[in-house]
Amino acid sequence: IVLSASADFLYKATDYYAPSFERSIIWNDPDIAIRWPDTGGAPVLSSKDMAAVRLGIAETFA
């Protein structure tokens, strides 16, 4: 969450980027139940974040 006009976002990786292994968990997953602060408006999400799924149905590597 970013509450300022801008932010830098850094990724930590242990190997080369492989898009086929990328996964995203939806920011407001009720099973995770993060209590985000009320910003007074709808969040601005990237297209990747908008396509994210709940943790319980996310594809895993097991």
Secondary structure, 3 states (H helix, E strand, C coil): CCCCCCCCCCCCCCCCCCHHHCCCECCCCCCCCCCCCCCCCCCCCCHHHHCCECHHHCCCCC
